C-alpha cells in the first residue's frame, strides 16, 4: 500500500475544485449566447449579438432576456430576428430593446 503525502493530496484536491468551479461559472456573454441560441437564433447571430450586448446590459436586464429562451420550445425551427425583436419589445424595457436591435442590425450587416 502506497501512502500519499497529505500536502500532495490537498494540492490535487484544491486544483480539482478550482477547475470544477471555473467550469460551473460562465461569463455573462457565454450565458447570453446560450440563451439566444435557446431562443432559436442561429449560432452565428447569437455569438455576434452576445458579444455586443453583454457589457451594455445590467445583470437584471440580462435575466429578463433569459425569459425569452422558452420561445423556441413553443415555435419549432429557427427564430427570425424580427420575431425575436418583437418579443424583446414586449419586455417593455427601452434599453434592452435598443441594445438588442442595434446588435441585431450590426450583426446582420456583418454577414
N, C-alpha and C positions, 0 to 999 in steps of 0.2 A: 504494500500500500504506500503510495507516494503522498507526501504532505505538501500542500501549497501554502507558502507563507501568507499570513493574514494581510500583509500590505499589498501583495500582488493580487490577492483575491478582491480586496477593496478597490484597487485601481481598475481592475477589469469590470467589476460591477458598476462602478461610477461611470466609466466611459460608455458602458452599455445603456445605462439610464439616460445619460446625456444624449446619446444617439436617438433613442426612442422618443425622448421629449422633443427633439428637433424635428422629427418626422411628424409628430402629432400636431404641431403648431404650424399653420400655414400662414403665409403673408396675406394681407388684405387683397392684394392683386390676384393671388392664386385662388383665393376663395371667391372673388368676384368673377374670375374667368370660369371657374367651375359652375357658379350659379347661372352665368349667361349661357353656358353650354346646356345646363339642365333646363333652362327656359326654351331651348330649341334653336339658338343661334348657331351658325356654323363655327367650327373651331377657329378658323382664321379671323372671323369677325369678332368672336368672343375674346380672343387673345389681344387683338388690336384695341378693342374698346376698353378692356380691363386695364391695360397699360395706361391709357389716357384718363381713366375715371378714378382709379384707386386713390390717388393723392389729392383729388379735388372734392371728394365727398367725405363727410364725417362718418364715424362708425355707426351712428344711429341711422343715417341715410343709407349706408350700405346694408344694414339689417332690413330696412324697409324694402330694398330691392330684392332681398332674398325671398320675399313672399311671392315674387314673380316666377320663381323656379318651378312652382307647381303648374304653371301654364302648359307646359309641354305634355303633361300627363293627360290633360283634357283635350289636347289638339295633336293628332298624330302628324308626323312629319316635321320638317324644319319650320321654325317660326320666321316669318318675314320681318325685316327690320321695321317696316312701317307699322305692322301689327304690334310688335314689341313696344314701339314708342307710344302707340295708342294706350297700351296697358300701363306704361310708365306714367303717362299723363294722368291716368286715373288715380295715381297715388296722391295727387294734389299737392305736390311739392315742386315749386317752380325751379328751384336749384337742381334737384335731381333730374328734372326734365331737360333743363338747359345743358347740363354737363353730358347727359346721356345722348341727346340729339346731336350735339357738336361732335362727340366722339364717333357716333354712327356716321355722320356726314364725312368726317375726315377719313375714317376707315373705308368707307365706300369709294371715295375718290382715289385712295392709295392702291386700290386693286390693281 
